[in-house]
Amino acid sequence: MENSIAFQLLYVAHNNQKQKFNIAPTQLHVALVGAMLLDLFRSDEIKINGDKVICNHQNAVQSKYPELFEKLLKSKKERSIKTWIQRLSMHGNKFMKKSLQKMHEHQLLKVEFLKFLGFIPYHKTAIVNKGKHASTVKSLKDIVLLNKEADELEHWLLTLLAPSKLILNLCKDREERKRMKVKLKNYKVDNRFGDDVHSVMRDMEAAFVVAIASTAAINASTHH
């Protein structure tokens, strides 16, 4: 649990005081899938051949993330990291629920799974140990802000959070965000998973802008 990039990502992304995450759901789902794939890569369950993801075994049940790994196995063709992040992030809610259940079991988060009006599922989450959480987030930010040396897990987390600038969401105020933006310009990480998480997010943002512009154009034309 402590060595899972995916679980640590969700942990640091959660607000210390409020029952919410500091990162928007769509972005968090993309980053979570990237972290899960990175965990599989680190544990030698997958390898990267060129830019394609290759499974190193055929037993999804024994995988660190059985549901995700099964989708990799069932694919009829090899796909790139970016393509898999795009496709798997559509199942982000399902992966989130499984991850939150595990984090609740390990007392990293307090999680309540509820239903609105008796049938619409939703959940409430809260940090269990706020002091430990604050220290973990501060340590991660200090690596960028103060050039502190990162341990292995912090290094891998930053390969996801730095290129996409998601780490800005962890800053406590505007002044810290400004300092972080400046430091990120010279903070370099080299990781395909992090780069592709960033690329997918940029594509999503571009698609959103196009959709808004198209809707505005359609609405304008119907009023003439």
Secondary structure as the mmCIF struct_conf table of DSSP 4:
data_model
#
loop_
_struct_conf.conf_type_id
_struct_conf.id
_struct_conf.beg_label_comp_id
_struct_conf.beg_label_asym_id
_struct_conf.beg_label_seq_id
_struct_conf.end_label_comp_id
_struct_conf.end_label_asym_id
_struct_conf.end_label_seq_id
TURN_TY1_P TURN_TY1_P1 GLU A 2 ASN A 3
HELX_RH_AL_P HELX_RH_AL_P1 ILE A 5 ALA A 13
STRN STRN1 HIS A 14 HIS A 14
BEND BEND1 ASN A 16 LYS A 20
STRN STRN2 PHE A 21 PHE A 21
BEND BEND2 ASN A 22 ILE A 23
HELX_RH_AL_P HELX_RH_AL_P2 PRO A 25 ARG A 42
TURN_TY1_P TURN_TY1_P2 SER A 43 ASP A 44
BEND BEND3 GLU A 45 GLU A 45
STRN STRN3 ILE A 46 ASN A 49
TURN_TY1_P TURN_TY1_P3 GLY A 50 ASP A 51
STRN STRN4 LYS A 52 CYS A 55
BEND BEND4 ASN A 56 ASN A 56
BEND BEND5 GLN A 58 GLN A 58
HELX_RH_3T_P HELX_RH_3T_P1 ALA A 60 GLN A 62
BEND BEND6 SER A 63 TYR A 65
HELX_RH_AL_P HELX_RH_AL_P3 PRO A 66 LYS A 74
BEND BEND7 LYS A 76 LYS A 77
STRN STRN5 SER A 80 SER A 80
HELX_RH_AL_P HELX_RH_AL_P4 ILE A 81 LEU A 88
HELX_RH_3T_P HELX_RH_3T_P2 SER A 89 HIS A 91
HELX_RH_AL_P HELX_RH_AL_P5 GLY A 92 GLU A 105
TURN_TY1_P TURN_TY1_P4 HIS A 106 GLN A 107
BEND BEND8 LEU A 108 LEU A 108
STRN STRN6 LEU A 109 PHE A 116
TURN_TY1_P TURN_TY1_P5 LEU A 117 PHE A 119
STRN STRN7 ILE A 120 ILE A 127
BEND BEND9 VAL A 128 VAL A 128
HELX_RH_AL_P HELX_RH_AL_P6 LYS A 130 LEU A 145
BEND BEND10 LEU A 146 LEU A 146
HELX_LH_PP_P HELX_LH_PP_P1 LYS A 148 ALA A 150
HELX_RH_AL_P HELX_RH_AL_P7 GLU A 152 LEU A 161
TURN_TY1_P TURN_TY1_P6 ALA A 162 LYS A 165
HELX_RH_3T_P HELX_RH_3T_P3 LEU A 166 LEU A 170
BEND BEND11 LYS A 172 ASP A 173
HELX_RH_AL_P HELX_RH_AL_P8 ARG A 174 LEU A 184
TURN_TY1_P TURN_TY1_P7 LYS A 185 ASN A 186
HELX_RH_AL_P HELX_RH_AL_P9 ARG A 192 THR A 222
TURN_TY1_P TURN_TY1_P8 HIS A 223 HIS A 223
#
